[in-house]
Amino acid sequence: MNDHISSAYDRDLEGIVTLIMKMGGLVEEAILNAAKSLQSRDLELAQSVRDADKVIDALEIEINDEAARIIALRAPVSKDLRAILTVLRIAASLERIGDYSKNIAKRTSVVADTPPVGGSDAALVRMAREVQAMLKDVLDSYVRRDAELAEDVRQRDQEVDQMYNALFRQFLTFMMEDPTQITVCMHLHFMAKNIERMGDLTTNIAEQVIYLVTGEMPDEARPKSDRTSYVSEID
């Protein structure tokens, strides 16, 4: 790749990284707003999360189109190609995190008229804030090409799993003690599971950053503390 082509490629890559960071900022906001809408039973805020998901989806499409254009025009190889493939994978993970945030907002409208179950609302907000902090750090690690920070994020997913496990046990207890709480507890459980999956996707991004920087995926299996068999829903 001669200097002129290399310079043009660098500009193209800078443009697509800017789109990734814009998308990431919107996803961070969606995570927090979805959790806040639950805690405050704010249906307008919940609807704003659902509306914002359309913007997030549109950005993923724009990123995919731009990546395809760069590959066709610049024919990147080796590390340059790895950078483009990483962009595509990060965008896909961000889009899924946005979907999970939207799902929480949709369930908020269902439980809005029900009283809080124990301290679960506050616990869900804490869990969401932890994932949002992980996402912020992993996006910083991507921009800075910081594999150590990405690995730190990867390890922190255990904390999210532990929060989820504690909530899971709490919801089971409430449902066994009071069958009238089963419906709301199931909705809250799926919200917790959505946030846990956000943590997994953030960890996927961390692994992509490590791959981008080092050329290799992490050797060790991802540490997991989630031992439940429940799965979440994407609508």
C-alpha positions as CSV (number, residue, x, y, z in Angstrom):
1,M,0.0,0.0,0.0
2,N,1.7,3.2,-1.1
3,D,1.7,6.4,1.0
4,H,-1.3,8.0,-0.8
5,I,-3.5,4.9,-0.5
6,S,-2.4,4.4,3.1
7,S,-3.3,8.0,4.0
8,A,-6.7,7.6,2.3
9,Y,-7.3,4.3,4.2
10,D,-6.4,6.0,7.5
11,R,-8.9,8.7,6.9
12,D,-11.5,6.1,6.0
13,L,-10.8,4.2,9.2
14,E,-10.9,7.3,11.3
15,G,-14.4,8.0,9.8
16,I,-15.7,4.5,10.7
17,V,-14.2,4.7,14.2
18,T,-16.1,8.0,14.7
19,L,-19.3,6.2,13.8
20,I,-18.5,3.4,16.2
21,M,-18.0,5.8,19.1
22,K,-21.2,7.7,18.2
23,M,-23.0,4.4,18.2
24,G,-21.4,3.4,21.5
25,G,-22.4,6.6,23.2
26,L,-26.0,6.1,22.2
27,V,-25.9,2.5,23.5
28,E,-24.4,3.6,26.8
29,E,-27.3,6.1,27.1
30,A,-29.8,3.5,26.2
31,I,-28.5,1.1,29.0
32,L,-28.8,3.8,31.7
33,N,-32.1,5.2,30.5
34,A,-33.7,1.8,30.3
35,A,-32.7,1.1,33.9
36,K,-33.8,4.6,35.1
37,S,-37.1,4.3,33.4
38,L,-37.8,1.1,35.4
39,Q,-36.8,2.6,38.7
40,S,-38.8,5.7,38.2
41,R,-41.7,4.0,36.3
42,D,-41.1,6.7,33.6
43,L,-43.0,5.5,30.5
44,E,-41.9,8.5,28.5
45,L,-38.2,7.7,29.1
46,A,-38.9,4.1,28.3
47,Q,-40.4,5.1,25.0
48,S,-37.4,7.3,24.2
49,V,-35.2,4.2,24.6
50,R,-37.3,2.3,22.2
51,D,-37.3,5.2,19.7
52,A,-33.5,5.7,20.0
53,D,-33.0,2.0,19.1
54,K,-33.9,2.9,15.5
55,V,-31.0,5.4,15.4
56,I,-28.6,2.7,16.7
57,D,-29.8,0.2,14.1
58,A,-29.3,2.8,11.4
59,L,-25.8,3.5,12.5
60,E,-24.9,-0.2,12.3
61,I,-26.2,-0.3,8.7
62,E,-24.1,2.8,8.0
63,I,-21.0,1.2,9.5
64,N,-21.5,-2.0,7.6
65,D,-21.9,-0.1,4.3
66,E,-18.8,2.0,5.0
67,A,-16.8,-1.1,5.9
68,A,-17.9,-2.8,2.7
69,R,-16.9,0.3,0.7
70,I,-13.5,0.3,2.3
71,I,-12.9,-3.3,1.6
72,A,-13.9,-3.0,-2.0
73,L,-12.0,0.2,-2.6
74,R,-8.8,-0.3,-0.5
75,A,-8.5,-4.1,-0.5
76,P,-7.0,-4.1,3.0
77,V,-4.9,-7.0,4.1
78,S,-3.3,-8.3,7.3
79,K,-3.7,-5.9,10.2
80,D,-5.7,-3.4,8.1
81,L,-8.2,-6.1,7.3
82,R,-8.3,-7.2,10.9
83,A,-9.2,-3.6,11.9
84,I,-12.2,-3.5,9.5
85,L,-13.4,-6.9,10.6
86,T,-13.2,-5.8,14.2
87,V,-15.3,-2.8,13.4
88,L,-18.0,-5.0,12.0
89,R,-18.0,-7.3,15.0
90,I,-18.1,-4.4,17.5
91,A,-21.0,-2.7,15.7
92,A,-22.9,-6.0,15.7
93,S,-22.4,-6.4,19.5
94,L,-23.4,-2.7,20.1
95,E,-26.6,-3.3,18.1
96,R,-27.5,-6.3,20.2
97,I,-26.9,-4.4,23.4
98,G,-29.2,-1.7,22.1
99,D,-31.9,-4.4,21.5
100,Y,-31.6,-5.6,25.1
101,S,-32.0,-2.0,26.3
102,K,-35.1,-1.7,24.2
103,N,-36.5,-4.9,25.6
104,I,-36.0,-3.6,29.2
105,A,-37.9,-0.4,28.2
106,K,-40.7,-2.5,26.7
107,R,-41.1,-4.6,29.9
108,T,-41.1,-1.4,31.9
109,S,-44.4,-0.5,30.4
110,V,-45.8,-3.8,31.6
111,V,-44.6,-3.5,35.2
112,A,-45.2,0.3,35.5
113,D,-48.3,-0.1,37.6
114,T,-46.8,-2.7,40.0
115,P,-44.9,-1.7,43.2
116,P,-41.2,-2.5,43.4
117,V,-40.3,-6.0,44.4
118,G,-37.9,-5.7,47.4
119,G,-34.8,-3.8,46.4
120,S,-34.7,-5.3,42.9
121,D,-35.2,-2.0,41.0
122,A,-32.2,-0.4,42.6
123,A,-30.2,-3.6,42.1
124,L,-31.1,-3.7,38.4
125,V,-29.9,0.0,38.1
126,R,-26.6,-0.9,39.8
127,M,-26.1,-3.8,37.4
128,A,-26.9,-1.6,34.4
129,R,-24.5,1.0,35.6
130,E,-21.7,-1.6,35.9
131,V,-22.3,-2.8,32.3
132,Q,-22.4,0.8,31.1
133,A,-19.1,1.5,32.8
134,M,-17.6,-1.7,31.3
135,L,-18.8,-0.6,27.8
136,K,-17.3,2.9,28.2
137,D,-14.0,1.4,29.2
138,V,-14.0,-1.1,26.4
139,L,-14.7,1.6,23.8
140,D,-11.8,3.6,25.3
141,S,-9.6,0.5,25.0
142,Y,-10.6,0.2,21.4
143,V,-9.7,3.8,20.5
144,R,-6.4,3.6,22.5
145,R,-5.6,0.0,21.3
146,D,-5.2,-0.9,25.0
147,A,-5.3,-4.7,25.4
148,E,-4.7,-4.5,29.2
149,L,-7.8,-2.3,29.7
150,A,-9.8,-4.7,27.5
151,E,-8.7,-7.6,29.6
152,D,-9.7,-5.8,32.7
153,V,-13.2,-5.3,31.2
154,R,-13.3,-9.0,30.3
155,Q,-12.6,-10.0,33.9
156,R,-15.2,-7.6,35.3
157,D,-18.0,-9.6,33.6
158,Q,-17.8,-11.9,36.6
159,E,-19.2,-9.1,38.8
160,V,-22.2,-8.7,36.5
161,D,-22.8,-12.4,36.6
162,Q,-22.7,-12.4,40.4
163,M,-25.2,-9.5,40.5
164,Y,-27.5,-11.5,38.2
165,N,-27.2,-14.7,40.3
166,A,-28.1,-12.8,43.4
167,L,-31.2,-11.3,41.7
168,F,-32.2,-14.6,40.3
169,R,-32.2,-16.2,43.8
170,Q,-34.1,-13.2,45.2
171,F,-36.8,-13.5,42.5
172,L,-37.2,-17.2,43.1
173,T,-37.7,-16.5,46.8
174,F,-40.3,-13.9,46.2
175,M,-42.2,-16.1,43.8
176,M,-42.2,-19.1,46.2
177,E,-43.3,-16.9,49.1
178,D,-46.0,-15.0,47.2
179,P,-47.4,-16.6,44.0
180,T,-49.1,-13.3,43.1
181,Q,-45.6,-11.9,42.5
182,I,-44.8,-14.5,39.9
183,T,-45.7,-12.4,36.8
184,V,-43.9,-9.3,37.8
185,C,-40.9,-11.3,39.1
186,M,-40.6,-13.1,35.7
187,H,-40.6,-9.7,33.9
188,L,-37.9,-8.4,36.3
189,H,-35.9,-11.6,35.8
190,F,-35.9,-11.2,32.1
191,M,-34.7,-7.6,32.6
192,A,-31.9,-8.8,34.7
193,K,-31.0,-11.5,32.2
194,N,-31.0,-8.9,29.4
195,I,-28.4,-6.8,31.4
196,E,-26.3,-10.0,32.0
197,R,-26.3,-10.6,28.3
198,M,-25.2,-7.0,27.7
199,G,-22.2,-7.8,29.9
200,D,-21.4,-10.8,27.8
201,L,-21.6,-8.7,24.6
202,T,-19.4,-6.1,26.2
203,T,-16.9,-8.9,27.0
204,N,-17.1,-10.0,23.3
205,I,-16.0,-6.5,22.3
206,A,-13.1,-6.7,24.8
207,E,-12.0,-9.9,23.2
208,Q,-12.2,-8.3,19.7
209,V,-10.0,-5.4,21.0
210,I,-7.4,-7.9,22.3
211,Y,-7.5,-9.7,18.9
212,L,-7.1,-6.4,17.1
213,V,-4.1,-5.4,19.2
214,T,-2.3,-8.7,19.5
215,G,-3.5,-10.7,16.5
216,E,-4.7,-13.5,18.8
217,M,-7.9,-14.2,20.8
218,P,-7.5,-14.6,24.6
219,D,-6.1,-18.1,25.4
220,E,-8.1,-18.6,28.6
221,A,-11.8,-19.3,28.6
222,R,-13.9,-16.3,29.6
223,P,-14.5,-16.4,33.4
224,K,-18.3,-16.9,34.0
225,S,-20.3,-16.9,37.2
226,D,-23.7,-17.3,35.7
227,R,-24.9,-20.8,36.4
228,T,-28.6,-20.5,35.6
229,S,-30.1,-22.1,32.6
230,Y,-32.5,-19.3,31.7
231,V,-32.2,-17.5,28.4
232,S,-33.4,-14.0,27.5
233,E,-35.6,-12.9,24.7
234,I,-34.9,-10.5,21.8
235,D,-38.1,-9.1,20.3
